[in-house]
Amino acid sequence: MGSEVDPPVTLSEKERRLSDTRQSTYGAWKPNMEATSENMSGLYRQFVANNPGKPLPSWWAPLMQVAVKLNRIASGKYHADNFDDTRVYLSFVEQLQQEEEACGGTTLTATTPTHSTTL
């Protein structure tokens, strides 16, 4: 099954089928990644313009997931999970921004553990 822009050749057969399914639904992967990157870049510029010098907050990750889902919605192909996922990710953004506001506007950033776990 060919697509407008083939996926990388390093994909397994299972991964290639998944990629083909996504591309048949949303279009070729490469233009989609470019459009999503443009959306993310615009959101990033908005953040930086209003928060110069501040690190990206913890709510940034779910906001980027919203950008991905909005790009899929913009394909014009209806899939309920895109809307469901967008609402869930937005609820994460809302909760984290509310927590940030409750802390006096201090940006809550992601942290890395200071301890190690041996398995």
Summary of the structure (lengths in Angstrom):
residues: 119
radius of gyration: 17.9
end to end distance: 42.6
largest distance: 54.1
contacts: 263
relative contact order: 0.11
helix: 61%
strand: 0%
